[in-house]
Amino acid sequence: MSNTKLIVFVKRPEKGKVKTRLAKDLGDDKALEIYTKLLLHTASLIEEIEWPTFVYYKDEIVRNDLFSLPWVIKKVQSNGDLGAKMKNAFVEVKEETEAEKIIIIGSDCYDLATDHLIMASEKLNNHDVVIGPSNDGGYYLLGLKSIQSNLFNNIEWSTETVLAETIKKCKESGLSIHLIEELVDIDTIEDLKSIKNELI
């Protein structure tokens, strides 16, 4: 069994509630179609890599969906902002599994491959923190060996300063960091045009 545990944050694919920025330009139906494809891609990564995985749903667990795999445990995200949700997920998985390494991803990155996950896990052997930067100033992946609560506090989430603030907090805490390849988070039409793999 892998000593790396994977956390995946997802939303229930409901019309009008996912990819709302895309929906403003493409409509709710197209936005839902795109998000469903992103979920399919994310599920394929989980299926391929076969790491013990914890899928955290935003509101309620969805039974018998794409993530219903033998090595997947389903949970519900906690209350609070994104930082609180991620921190609580890290703490929960660490306490339940005593994992040596934990990596968290979302479901917005169509260019994310298992190679990125493997690279992140390998780099955690020699670094405290591994980050996968996204094109919007945030990150699509965060890997930790121990819980670093300060990385989740007092950050303006969903802004272009998230990555910079996180790196600053790492440096202030004396944590060693490794950045893997920058990828595109799919939030806008411009993002769709800039990814390597065609989504629509």
N, C-alpha and C positions, 0 to 999 in steps of 0.2 A: 504493500500500500504506500502511496506517495506520502512523503513527509510535508508536502505542500498542500494546503487546503485552499479551495477556490470559493469566493463569495461572489454572487451575481445579483445585482439589483435590477428588478424588472417591474413593469406595470402590467396590469390586466389589459389586453388589447381591446379597448372599447372605443367605438366611434365618438369623436368629439372630445376625447380625454387624453389622446396621445398625439405627440408631434404637432402641438397647436400652432407653433410658428410656421411650420410647413403648410398646415391646413389653411392658413390665411391666404396663401398663394395658390395652393393646389386643390383645396377642398378637403372636407373631413374624410371622404371615402378614400382618396388617394393617400392621405396622411396615414390612415389606418392600414392600408395595403403596404406602405413602406415600413411602418413599424412592425407589422407581422413578418415581413421579410427579414428585418433586423433580428427579431426573436428567433426565427428559423436558423439564421446564421449563428447566433449565440448558442443555440441548442446543439448545432452541429459541432461547435468547438468543444462543448462539454462532453459530447458523445465520443469525439475523437481522442481527447486527452485522457479521459477516464480518471481524473483526479477526484477525490472526495469533494463534493460540491454542495454548497448551501445556497439555494435560490431564495432570495428575500423579495417577497411581493409587497407592493406599496400599501395595499389595503387589505386584501384577503387572499388566502392561498387558493390557487386554481388546481383542482384535481384533474387527473387524466389529461394533461396538456403535453406540450413539447418536452417539458423538463421532467416528465415522469420516468426516470431512469433509476436503476438499482442503486447507484452510488450518489444519488441526489437526495438531500434532505430539504424540505420546504419549510420556510418560516415567513413571518410577517415583519416588515420593518417597524421599528419603534417610532414613538412620537418624536417631535422636535425637528430641527432643520436637518439638512443633508449631512452636516458634520456629526450631529448627534446620532443620526441613523447609522452612519458608517462606523462610528466609534462603538456603538452598542453591538453592532454585528460582529466587529472584530473581537470584542471582549467575550461575547457569547460563544463564538466558535473556538476561541483560545481556551476558554474554561472547559468546554465540552470535549475538546479533542487533544488538548496540550500540543497543538500543531507547532512544528518548528518554524514554518513559514506560512504566511497567509497572504493571499492576493485577492484584491477586490476589483471587479470590473462592472460596467453597466451593460446596456444593450443597444448603444447608439453608434457603435463603431464597426462599419461593414468591412473595413480593411484589416481588422484585428484577426490574427492567425494564431494557431497553436505555437508557432515558432516564437511569437512575442511572449506568450505565457511561459514557455520553457526558458527563454532567455531571462525573463524576470526572476524566475525561480533560481536559476544558476547564479545570477548576479547577487541575489540575497545571501549567497554563501560568504561573500566578502564585503557586503555593504549592509548598513542598517535599514536603508529605505531604497526602494526602487520605484520610479515613477515613469509612467507612459504619458508624455505630454500630448495634449490635443491642440488642434489648430486655433481654438477659440480662447486660449489662455488658461484653460483648465487642464484636467488630466482624465484619461480614459482608464488608467490602471494605477493602483497603488499597492505596493508590496511591503510587508513589515515582518520582522522576526519577533518583535515585542510590541506591546501596546504603547503607543506614543500619543497620549490624550491631547497634548498641545497642538498636534497637527490638525485637529478637528474643531478647535475652539477659536472663536473670534476671527472667522474668515467670512468674507462676503461671497457666499456661494452663488454659482451661476453668473459670475462676472469674469472679465478678462484678467483679473489679478489673482485668481485662485492659485495657479501654479507658482507665481512669484512669491506669494505670501507663504505657501507651503515650503518652498525651498528656503526662504528666510527663516522660518521656524526651525527647520532641520539644522541649519547652520548655527542658529542661536543655542540649540540644544547639543551641539557637537556631534550630530549624527552624520554618518557618511552616506552619500547619495549617489545613485547611478540613474541616469536618464536613458531609457530605451528610445526606439524610433518614434518620432512625432507622427500621429495619425489624425484623421478627420472624424470629428463627432458630427453626426448627421442631425442638424437642426434647421437648416435653411436650404433654399434652392441652390445657393452658391456652394454649399457643402456637397450637395448631390453631384454637381458638375466637377468637383475637384477630387473625388475619390478615385482610386485605381480600378476598383471593380464596379461595373455598371449595376446600378440598383433599380433603375426604371427605364 
